[in-house]
Amino acid sequence: MAESVNSPETAWSVQDVNTKVKGWIERLGHIWVEGQLTELKTNPQWKMCYATLRDTDAQASVSLTCPAALIRNAPHPFSHGDRVVVYGKPAFYVGRGSYSLWVTQMRPVGVGELLARIEMLRKKLSAEGLTAPERKKTPPFLPRRIGLITGRGSAAERDVLSVAQDRWPQVSFEVINTAVQGVDAVPQIIDALARLDAIEDVDVIIIARGGGSVEDLLPFSEEALQRAVAAARTPIVSAIGHEPDHPVLDDVADVRAATPTDAAKRIVPDVAQERAGIAECRGRMAAALRQWVQHERQALAAVRSRPVLANPLRPIEERRQEVEQALAAARRDITHLLDRERHRMTGLRAQITTLGPGATLARGYSIVQVRPRDGSEPFVVTSIEQSPPGSQLRIRVSDGSITAAGMATQPAD
């Protein structure tokens, strides 16, 4: 029979829609589905029990309907928050337009399988670079405000707050309490993380929980939480469980602390240690300064002890003495030179006197000069030809001169 055409004129009734949906859903047949048990409702008087199967990685769930004996007779009774695999068939209720999964088998997910899936997620996130060291942010040395996500009244909360306040009494916290295990843990932690990440003066966020079983710590290995942590702008510190515990959050967070106490020690500096360090630095600087001043003082004393600084005028006095000695030596040399030249000149004068015409004249000789008729300078007569008769003569003797006239000449024999 051909399916009727659907149009405004031939609209289906609600009964028709639900009937068609029922047929589509029930054609799916029996299927295996994995999830986390929540809202488990059972009663010893009931033949059936009801629960919700929640997706651990998404905001999705499906209602379960199963025989009560399936829950009561299990080797390990199922409870809220268990990870399970169920086998059943989708069933749609036409009257109220809803569907549930009719379950005939339910198995717990083993610890080994959980650990294997955690390792698969760890490898997947590592391949995407979410665990790479270069993307991790470094918390500040002294945060203005610390965000803390942890269980209400938990030992982890007390440890973080008490250790942090002991180390730095003025430390400031913004605490948000959430579920730290079970089906509500991941959405509540993600919501708290978003709220703290939006506060401007929150410089670091600690996610803390005490130790527990693998099942208890499963929320901290859920993929949705890892991606929320990787997207946060604020540095995240993972402080989950004890030293052997290693949820995926430890790899994605910016800092991994072995315990909540270790997280407080990593994030909050020790004021006593810092003061001791400052005192030590001040002592070292003071010692270095004193050593430098002592060194400079010794250097100055060494400079001042030098003769040139002990008596600044001494070089001038020494140079003055040298100049005076040089002047005295010059005077002596000049005097000696003058005396020597004076003696030499006296000797030469004596020689000139002895060899000169004056000495000759004093011995009775005379010098005869003739005065030319043309009025030129007289000259010494050395030949009779120079003084013809009538020549005017000037005869020089030792005490004067005689004017005479030449009477005649006579050649020598």
LUMZAKOL-194648 format. One record per residue (C-alpha): x, y, z; residue in one letter. Coordinates in Angstrom, 2 decimals. Example, Ala and Ser with C-alpha at 12.3 -4.5 7.8 and 13.67 -1.06 7.14 Angstrom:
<pts>
((12.30,-4.50,7.80),"A")
((13.67,-1.06,7.14),"S")
</pts>
This chain:
<pts>
((0.00,0.00,0.00),"M")
((1.46,3.32,-1.03),"A")
((2.19,5.81,1.71),"E")
((-0.23,8.72,1.77),"S")
((1.00,12.08,0.59),"V")
((1.66,14.58,3.39),"N")
((0.46,18.13,2.71),"S")
((-1.46,20.88,4.52),"P")
((-4.64,19.35,3.25),"E")
((-3.66,15.80,4.20),"T")
((-1.71,16.49,7.43),"A")
((-0.94,13.48,9.64),"W")
((-2.41,13.12,13.06),"S")
((-0.19,12.87,16.13),"V")
((-1.12,9.21,16.34),"Q")
((0.02,8.69,12.77),"D")
((3.36,10.47,13.41),"V")
((4.08,8.50,16.55),"N")
((3.17,5.28,14.83),"T")
((5.53,6.00,11.95),"K")
((8.32,6.99,14.37),"V")
((7.76,3.78,16.32),"K")
((8.17,1.78,13.14),"G")
((11.38,3.60,12.21),"W")
((12.90,3.23,15.66),"I")
((12.00,-0.42,16.15),"E")
((13.54,-1.29,12.78),"R")
((16.92,-0.53,14.42),"L")
((16.75,-3.89,16.21),"G")
((18.90,-4.98,19.18),"H")
((22.05,-2.93,19.80),"I")
((24.91,-2.62,22.31),"W")
((25.25,0.80,23.95),"V")
((27.91,2.06,26.38),"E")
((27.48,4.86,28.89),"G")
((27.28,5.81,32.55),"Q")
((24.36,4.87,34.78),"L")
((22.47,7.76,36.38),"T")
((19.14,8.17,38.11),"E")
((18.89,4.45,38.86),"L")
((15.40,3.74,40.27),"K")
((14.59,0.34,41.74),"T")
((12.35,-1.14,44.42),"N")
((12.19,-4.66,45.87),"P")
((8.50,-4.72,44.96),"Q")
((9.05,-3.71,41.34),"W")
((9.44,-6.17,38.50),"K")
((11.09,-3.51,36.36),"M")
((13.69,-0.85,37.17),"C")
((14.45,2.38,35.42),"Y")
((17.65,4.38,34.81),"A")
((19.26,6.88,32.51),"T")
((22.32,6.01,30.43),"L")
((24.47,9.09,29.98),"R")
((27.10,9.69,27.29),"D")
((30.41,10.41,29.01),"T")
((31.70,12.65,26.23),"D")
((28.59,14.60,25.23),"A")
((25.39,16.06,26.66),"Q")
((23.23,13.13,25.58),"A")
((21.29,10.41,27.41),"S")
((18.71,7.69,26.87),"V")
((16.17,6.15,29.25),"S")
((16.60,2.50,30.20),"L")
((13.95,-0.03,31.17),"T")
((15.17,-3.42,32.37),"C")
((14.01,-6.32,34.52),"P")
((14.70,-5.73,38.21),"A")
((16.31,-9.17,38.47),"A")
((18.99,-7.96,36.03),"L")
((20.07,-5.42,38.62),"I")
((19.51,-7.47,41.78),"R")
((21.17,-10.68,40.59),"N")
((24.31,-9.08,39.15),"A")
((27.60,-10.38,40.74),"P")
((28.41,-6.81,41.68),"H")
((25.24,-4.74,42.08),"P")
((25.08,-1.78,39.76),"F")
((24.90,1.70,41.24),"S")
((24.77,5.34,40.26),"H")
((27.80,6.40,38.22),"G")
((28.86,2.94,36.98),"D")
((30.22,2.61,33.47),"R")
((28.25,-0.14,31.72),"V")
((27.53,-1.76,28.36),"V")
((23.88,-2.69,27.80),"V")
((22.16,-4.81,25.16),"Y")
((18.62,-3.91,24.24),"G")
((16.11,-2.75,21.70),"K")
((14.78,0.78,21.29),"P")
((11.08,0.99,22.09),"A")
((8.84,3.93,21.28),"F")
((5.68,4.69,23.24),"Y")
((3.09,5.98,20.84),"V")
((0.81,7.36,23.51),"G")
((3.28,9.77,25.13),"R")
((5.66,10.18,22.21),"G")
((8.82,9.02,24.02),"S")
((11.19,6.14,23.72),"Y")
((13.49,4.11,25.90),"S")
((15.89,1.26,25.54),"L")
((14.51,-2.12,26.67),"W")
((17.55,-3.79,28.17),"V")
((18.06,-7.54,28.40),"T")
((21.80,-7.58,29.28),"Q")
((24.01,-5.26,31.31),"M")
((27.74,-5.60,31.87),"R")
((30.14,-3.42,33.83),"P")
((33.06,-1.94,31.93),"V")
((36.19,-3.49,33.46),"G")
((39.07,-1.50,34.92),"V")
((41.46,-2.87,32.32),"G")
((39.19,-1.71,29.53),"E")
((38.83,1.72,31.15),"L")
((42.59,2.08,31.44),"L")
((43.03,1.05,27.81),"A")
((40.51,3.68,26.71),"R")
((42.24,6.28,28.87),"I")
((45.54,5.47,27.17),"E")
((43.88,5.73,23.75),"M")
((42.55,9.17,24.68),"L")
((45.97,10.16,26.00),"R")
((47.58,9.22,22.67),"K")
((44.86,10.99,20.70),"K")
((45.29,14.26,22.59),"L")
((49.07,13.97,22.34),"S")
((48.82,13.55,18.56),"A")
((46.72,16.74,18.45),"E")
((49.43,18.61,20.38),"G")
((47.32,19.26,23.48),"L")
((50.02,17.77,25.72),"T")
((52.98,19.49,24.02),"A")
((55.30,21.32,26.45),"P")
((55.48,24.43,24.23),"E")
((51.76,25.14,24.62),"R")
((51.82,24.99,28.41),"K")
((51.51,28.29,30.27),"K")
((53.65,29.19,33.28),"T")
((51.81,30.41,36.40),"P")
((53.02,33.73,37.85),"P")
((55.44,33.75,40.78),"F")
((52.86,35.30,43.11),"L")
((49.28,35.05,41.79),"P")
((46.90,37.90,42.59),"R")
((44.10,35.40,43.08),"R")
((43.96,31.62,42.86),"I")
((40.95,29.73,41.55),"G")
((40.25,26.39,43.23),"L")
((37.85,23.72,41.92),"I")
((37.34,20.88,44.38),"T")
((34.76,18.96,46.37),"G")
((32.87,20.73,49.13),"R")
((34.50,20.24,52.54),"G")
((37.04,17.82,51.05),"S")
((40.47,17.07,52.44),"A")
((41.90,18.36,49.16),"A")
((40.30,21.78,49.77),"E")
((41.59,21.93,53.36),"R")
((45.08,20.91,52.30),"D")
((45.33,23.49,49.53),"V")
((43.97,26.36,51.62),"L")
((45.91,25.60,54.81),"S")
((49.25,24.96,53.08),"V")
((48.88,28.05,50.88),"A")
((47.99,30.32,53.82),"Q")
((50.86,28.92,55.89),"D")
((53.26,29.73,53.07),"R")
((51.82,33.17,52.23),"W")
((49.19,34.46,54.71),"P")
((47.88,37.16,52.33),"Q")
((47.04,34.67,49.56),"V")
((43.57,35.11,48.02),"S")
((41.36,32.26,46.75),"F")
((38.20,32.00,44.66),"E")
((36.80,28.56,45.53),"V")
((34.06,26.77,43.57),"I")
((32.86,23.46,44.98),"N")
((31.74,20.82,42.49),"T")
((31.18,17.11,42.31),"A")
((34.53,15.36,41.84),"V")
((33.22,11.94,40.87),"Q")
((30.14,10.54,39.23),"G")
((28.07,11.68,36.30),"V")
((27.76,15.30,37.42),"D")
((31.49,15.89,37.94),"A")
((32.54,16.72,34.38),"V")
((29.80,19.27,33.52),"P")
((30.14,20.96,36.91),"Q")
((33.94,21.17,36.65),"I")
((33.74,22.53,33.10),"I")
((31.22,25.17,34.23),"D")
((33.38,26.16,37.21),"A")
((36.44,26.33,34.97),"L")
((34.66,28.70,32.57),"A")
((33.54,30.94,35.45),"R")
((37.01,31.18,36.98),"L")
((38.65,31.65,33.59),"D")
((36.45,34.70,33.02),"A")
((37.63,36.43,36.24),"I")
((40.43,38.82,35.25),"E")
((42.49,38.74,38.44),"D")
((42.45,34.93,38.75),"V")
((45.99,34.15,37.62),"D")
((45.96,30.36,38.07),"V")
((43.32,27.65,38.59),"I")
((43.85,24.48,40.64),"I")
((41.64,21.43,40.01),"I")
((42.05,19.27,43.11),"A")
((40.77,15.95,44.38),"R")
((42.00,13.39,46.87),"G")
((42.90,9.84,45.95),"G")
((40.46,7.18,44.83),"G")
((39.88,4.19,42.61),"S")
((40.23,4.26,38.85),"V")
((36.44,4.60,38.58),"E")
((36.41,7.50,41.05),"D")
((39.01,9.41,39.03),"L")
((37.38,8.76,35.63),"L")
((35.91,12.29,35.31),"P")
((39.45,13.67,35.17),"F")
((40.17,11.51,32.13),"S")
((37.06,12.52,30.19),"E")
((37.74,14.09,26.79),"E")
((35.31,17.00,27.26),"A")
((37.19,18.19,30.36),"L")
((40.57,17.93,28.62),"Q")
((39.43,20.14,25.75),"R")
((37.98,22.70,28.15),"A")
((41.27,22.84,30.04),"V")
((43.27,23.17,26.81),"A")
((41.06,26.08,25.69),"A")
((41.36,28.03,28.97),"A")
((43.44,31.24,28.93),"R")
((44.42,30.83,32.60),"T")
((47.18,28.38,33.59),"P")
((45.64,25.17,35.00),"I")
((47.17,23.02,37.74),"V")
((46.13,19.37,37.99),"S")
((46.20,18.09,41.58),"A")
((44.31,14.81,41.33),"I")
((44.79,11.92,43.74),"G")
((48.15,10.81,45.02),"H")
((51.57,10.35,43.43),"E")
((50.77,7.05,41.58),"P")
((47.50,8.41,40.14),"D")
((47.84,9.68,36.59),"H")
((44.60,10.87,34.95),"P")
((44.70,12.42,31.48),"V")
((44.22,15.85,33.07),"L")
((47.82,15.62,34.36),"D")
((49.06,15.61,30.75),"D")
((46.83,18.39,29.40),"V")
((47.10,20.78,32.36),"A")
((49.87,23.38,32.36),"D")
((51.30,22.11,35.67),"V")
((51.01,18.64,37.16),"R")
((51.09,18.42,40.97),"A")
((51.48,15.05,42.69),"A")
((48.94,15.95,45.41),"T")
((46.78,18.92,46.41),"P")
((49.42,19.84,48.99),"T")
((52.07,19.78,46.29),"D")
((49.88,22.09,44.16),"A")
((49.78,24.69,46.95),"A")
((53.56,24.49,47.31),"K")
((54.07,24.89,43.56),"R")
((51.77,27.88,43.17),"I")
((52.27,29.84,46.41),"V")
((55.83,30.90,47.38),"P")
((57.03,30.38,50.94),"D")
((57.17,33.82,52.56),"V")
((59.70,32.67,55.17),"A")
((61.94,31.24,52.48),"Q")
((61.59,34.36,50.35),"E")
((62.43,36.60,53.30),"R")
((65.43,34.45,54.08),"A")
((66.48,34.68,50.45),"G")
((66.07,38.46,50.49),"I")
((68.08,38.69,53.73),"A")
((70.78,36.50,52.21),"E")
((70.87,38.63,49.05),"C")
((71.05,41.82,51.10),"R")
((73.89,40.35,53.15),"G")
((75.76,39.31,50.04),"R")
((75.23,42.72,48.44),"M")
((76.37,44.49,51.63),"A")
((79.46,42.27,51.84),"A")
((80.22,42.90,48.17),"A")
((79.77,46.64,48.68),"L")
((82.03,46.66,51.74),"R")
((84.65,44.66,49.85),"Q")
((84.44,47.09,46.94),"W")
((84.77,50.13,49.25),"V")
((87.75,48.51,51.02),"Q")
((89.39,47.77,47.68),"H")
((88.86,51.33,46.48),"E")
((90.12,52.71,49.80),"R")
((93.31,50.65,49.50),"Q")
((93.76,51.76,45.92),"A")
((93.30,55.40,46.96),"L")
((95.78,54.98,49.82),"A")
((98.29,53.46,47.40),"A")
((97.83,56.41,45.04),"V")
((98.14,58.93,47.86),"R")
((101.32,57.24,49.11),"S")
((103.11,57.96,45.83),"R")
((105.71,60.77,46.09),"P")
((103.95,62.88,43.48),"V")
((100.81,63.06,45.64),"L")
((102.61,63.15,49.00),"A")
((104.35,66.43,47.89),"N")
((102.69,67.78,44.73),"P")
((105.31,70.64,44.45),"L")
((108.23,68.25,44.54),"R")
((108.34,67.68,40.76),"P")
((108.25,71.45,40.23),"I")
((111.04,71.93,42.74),"E")
((113.09,69.20,41.10),"E")
((112.51,70.74,37.68),"R")
((113.38,74.19,39.07),"R")
((116.65,72.84,40.52),"Q")
((117.41,71.24,37.18),"E")
((116.71,74.54,35.41),"V")
((118.91,76.46,37.90),"E")
((121.69,73.93,37.47),"Q")
((121.34,74.17,33.70),"A")
((121.44,78.00,33.90),"L")
((124.53,77.91,36.15),"A")
((126.24,75.49,33.81),"A")
((125.34,77.70,30.86),"A")
((126.68,80.76,32.65),"R")
((129.91,78.93,33.46),"R")
((130.30,77.78,29.91),"D")
((129.57,81.24,28.52),"I")
((131.94,82.89,31.04),"T")
((134.64,80.37,30.24),"H")
((134.06,80.92,26.53),"L")
((134.21,84.72,26.93),"L")
((137.37,84.54,29.04),"D")
((138.99,82.28,26.53),"R")
((138.04,84.56,23.65),"E")
((139.14,87.62,25.62),"R")
((142.58,86.08,26.23),"H")
((142.78,85.10,22.60),"R")
((141.82,88.63,21.53),"M")
((144.45,90.12,23.89),"T")
((147.05,87.88,22.35),"G")
((145.97,88.84,18.86),"L")
((146.03,92.50,19.81),"R")
((149.55,92.10,21.14),"A")
((150.55,90.37,17.93),"Q")
((148.92,93.15,15.89),"I")
((150.64,95.75,18.00),"T")
((153.96,94.03,17.58),"T")
((153.53,93.50,13.86),"L")
((151.64,96.68,13.13),"G")
((153.12,99.97,11.71),"P")
((152.92,101.74,15.06),"G")
((155.62,99.57,16.58),"A")
((157.76,99.99,13.46),"T")
((157.37,103.76,13.62),"L")
((158.30,103.71,17.28),"A")
((161.62,102.12,16.33),"R")
((162.49,105.11,14.11),"G")
((160.86,104.21,10.84),"Y")
((158.39,106.41,9.01),"S")
((155.77,106.00,6.30),"I")
((155.87,108.32,3.28),"V")
((152.69,109.00,1.41),"Q")
((152.25,111.10,-1.71),"V")
((149.18,113.19,-2.29),"R")
((148.17,113.02,-5.93),"P")
((147.67,116.28,-7.78),"R")
((144.10,115.26,-8.74),"D")
((143.03,115.42,-5.10),"G")
((142.47,111.68,-4.63),"S")
((143.40,109.81,-1.47),"E")
((147.14,109.76,-0.66),"P")
((148.95,106.41,-0.98),"F")
((152.16,104.97,0.41),"V")
((155.26,105.58,-1.71),"V")
((157.11,102.39,-2.44),"T")
((158.99,103.53,-5.54),"S")
((160.78,106.73,-6.63),"I")
((158.63,106.69,-9.68),"E")
((155.62,107.41,-7.51),"Q")
((157.12,110.64,-6.12),"S")
((158.59,112.75,-8.89),"P")
((160.28,115.95,-7.83),"P")
((157.79,118.53,-6.60),"G")
((155.41,115.92,-5.25),"S")
((153.63,116.80,-2.03),"Q")
((154.56,114.24,0.57),"L")
((153.14,113.30,3.97),"R")
((155.64,111.65,6.26),"I")
((154.12,109.75,9.16),"R")
((156.23,109.18,12.26),"V")
((155.42,107.62,15.63),"S")
((154.07,110.80,17.23),"D")
((152.54,112.54,14.16),"G")
((153.07,113.44,10.53),"S")
((155.26,115.89,8.52),"I")
((154.28,117.61,5.29),"T")
((157.16,117.97,2.77),"A")
((157.87,118.37,-0.88),"A")
((160.03,116.04,-2.98),"G")
((163.15,117.80,-4.21),"M")
((164.76,115.05,-6.26),"A")
((164.86,111.26,-6.69),"T")
((167.82,108.96,-6.70),"Q")
((167.64,105.31,-7.60),"P")
((169.16,102.79,-5.24),"A")
((172.65,101.50,-5.83),"D")
</pts>
